[in-house]
Amino acid sequence: MTTPASRLIPSRRQRWSASTKRALVDVAEQLFTEHGYQATSLDAIVAGADVTKGALYHHFSGKQAIFEAAFERVESRATEGIAEATAGNDDPWERAQAGLRAFLTAVQQPAYRQIVISDGPSVLGHERFREQEERSTYAIVDQIVRSVLTSDEWDLDEAMLDTFTRIFFGAMSAAGGSVAVSDDPAAAAARVEAAIGFIMTGLRQLLETGAGMPDPGE
């Protein structure tokens, strides 16, 4: 049985609904970035999007729900930037460096600083904030870590690979937060890149010299 062509093409009402939702998130992201969560009202969002409050409630249950949509968009934009920066590079160490730089660029953006770092933990709660963060960037960190830990001398099991990933993810998360809240984000980003670069250089030297991984059971 074939599906009628009319069912495959979005109706005018569906296109309008999607456009309204997109406009609401656009305005919400802008207002949350400029004024923060507490100082942004639903009235301001619907006025900026030129829609009724009923239209907002058609798509979102309230202020926190539309904040979450803006949060996810900002996080997704950062993740896409990191993925794009690391794509097409065969050298795992250069890929790791490119990913770090893309991440540090993302956390300097006003929307990321305000929505993700400043308001995210308090609005979403610590547990949900971490879940969102891991959903967006953890997989990329995991991929990079696994690509550099390929020495035959380091026969790492899955538990140890996961431990390395969580350590580097935690370091990047903390470093990103420090950059985002800094009065001079560019300078803070440069310090973070230098510090993590130093750690990565040491790890690379250990791998290249064939130094064995200590047995965690000893």
C-alpha positions in Angstrom: 0.0 0.0 0.0 1.4 3.4 -0.9 1.0 6.5 1.1 -0.9 9.4 -0.6 1.3 12.2 -1.7 -0.8 14.6 0.3 0.2 12.9 3.5 3.9 13.2 2.7 3.8 17.0 2.2 3.4 19.0 5.4 0.1 21.0 5.4 0.1 24.7 5.6 -1.1 24.4 9.2 1.8 22.1 10.1 4.3 24.5 8.4 2.8 27.4 10.4 3.0 25.4 13.6 6.7 24.5 13.1 7.4 28.1 12.1 5.7 29.3 15.3 7.6 26.9 17.5 10.9 27.9 15.9 10.1 31.6 16.3 9.3 31.1 20.0 12.6 29.3 20.6 14.5 32.0 18.6 13.1 34.7 20.8 13.5 32.8 24.0 17.1 32.0 23.3 17.8 35.7 22.6 16.0 36.9 25.8 17.4 34.2 28.0 20.9 35.1 26.7 20.4 38.9 27.2 18.5 38.9 30.5 18.8 35.5 32.1 16.1 33.0 33.0 14.6 34.8 36.1 14.3 38.2 34.3 12.7 36.8 31.2 8.9 36.5 31.2 6.5 34.5 29.0 4.8 37.8 28.0 8.1 39.1 26.6 8.7 35.9 24.7 5.3 35.8 23.0 5.5 39.5 22.3 8.9 39.1 20.6 7.6 36.1 18.6 4.4 38.1 17.7 2.1 35.2 18.8 -0.4 34.6 21.5 0.3 33.0 24.8 -2.1 30.2 23.7 0.2 29.5 20.8 3.1 29.2 23.2 1.2 26.8 25.4 0.4 24.7 22.4 4.1 23.9 22.0 5.4 24.3 25.6 4.0 23.6 29.0 5.6 26.7 30.4 8.7 28.8 30.9 11.0 25.9 31.9 10.0 23.9 28.9 10.9 26.6 26.4 14.1 27.2 28.3 14.9 23.5 27.9 14.3 23.8 24.1 16.7 26.8 24.0 19.2 25.0 26.1 19.2 21.9 23.8 19.6 24.1 20.8 22.6 25.9 22.2 24.2 22.6 23.3 23.4 21.0 19.9 25.1 23.9 18.1 28.2 23.5 20.2 28.2 19.7 19.6 27.9 20.2 15.9 30.8 22.7 15.9 33.0 20.1 17.7 32.0 17.3 15.4 32.7 19.5 12.3 36.1 20.5 13.7 37.1 16.9 14.3 35.8 15.4 11.1 38.1 14.4 8.3 41.3 14.4 10.4 43.1 11.1 10.5 45.6 12.0 13.2 43.9 11.4 16.6 46.0 13.9 18.4 45.3 16.7 16.0 41.6 15.7 16.1 41.7 15.9 19.9 43.3 19.4 19.7 40.8 20.6 17.1 37.9 19.3 19.2 39.2 21.1 22.3 39.6 24.4 20.4 36.1 24.1 19.0 34.7 23.4 22.5 36.5 26.4 24.0 35.2 28.5 21.2 31.6 27.4 21.9 31.8 28.1 25.6 32.8 31.7 25.0 29.6 32.4 23.1 27.1 34.6 25.1 24.3 32.1 24.7 26.4 29.2 26.0 27.7 31.3 28.9 24.3 32.4 30.1 21.9 29.6 29.1 24.1 26.5 29.6 26.6 27.6 32.3 24.8 30.3 34.3 21.2 29.2 34.3 21.3 25.5 33.2 22.2 23.9 36.5 19.7 25.9 38.6 16.8 25.6 36.1 17.2 22.0 35.1 18.6 20.7 38.4 22.1 19.2 38.7 21.1 15.7 37.7 19.2 16.7 34.5 21.9 19.2 33.7 24.5 16.5 33.7 22.3 14.2 31.7 21.8 16.9 29.0 25.6 17.6 29.0 26.5 14.0 28.6 23.9 13.5 25.9 25.4 16.3 23.8 29.2 16.0 24.2 30.1 12.9 26.0 30.0 10.7 22.9 32.5 13.0 21.1 34.9 12.9 24.0 34.6 9.1 24.2 35.3 8.8 20.5 38.4 11.0 20.8 39.8 9.3 23.9 39.4 5.9 22.3 41.1 7.0 19.1 44.2 8.2 21.0 44.5 5.2 23.3 45.3 2.7 20.6 48.9 1.7 21.6 49.4 -2.1 21.7 51.4 -1.6 24.8 48.3 -0.3 26.6 45.8 -3.1 26.4 43.0 -1.2 28.1 39.8 -3.0 28.9 36.4 -1.3 28.5 36.2 -0.2 32.2 39.5 1.6 31.9 38.6 3.2 28.6 35.4 4.5 30.2 37.4 5.8 33.2 39.7 7.8 30.9 36.7 9.2 29.0 34.9 10.3 32.2 38.1 11.9 33.5 38.6 13.9 30.3 34.9 14.7 30.1 34.9 16.0 33.6 38.1 18.1 33.0 36.6 19.6 29.9 33.3 20.3 31.6 35.0 22.0 34.5 37.3 23.9 32.2 34.4 25.0 30.0 32.6 26.4 33.1 35.7 28.3 34.2 36.0 29.9 30.7 32.3 30.7 30.5 32.2 32.6 33.8 35.6 34.4 33.3 35.7 38.1 32.9 38.2 37.4 30.1 37.0 34.3 28.3 39.6 34.4 25.6 42.4 34.5 28.1 40.8 31.8 30.2 40.4 29.6 27.1 44.1 30.0 26.2 45.1 28.9 29.7 42.8 25.9 29.5 44.1 24.9 26.0 47.7 25.2 27.3 47.0 23.1 30.4 45.1 20.3 28.7 47.6 20.4 25.9 50.4 19.8 28.4 48.5 16.8 29.8 47.9 15.4 26.3 51.5 15.8 25.4 52.6 13.8 28.5 50.1 11.0 27.6 51.3 10.9 24.0 54.9 10.6 25.1 54.0 7.7 27.4 52.2 5.9 24.5 55.0 6.6 22.0 57.7 5.3 24.4 55.7 2.2 25.1 55.4 2.8 28.8 53.0 0.3 30.3 49.8 1.2 32.0 50.0 0.4 35.8 47.8 -2.4 36.9 45.0 -0.8 38.9 44.9 -3.9 41.0 48.4 -3.5 42.3 
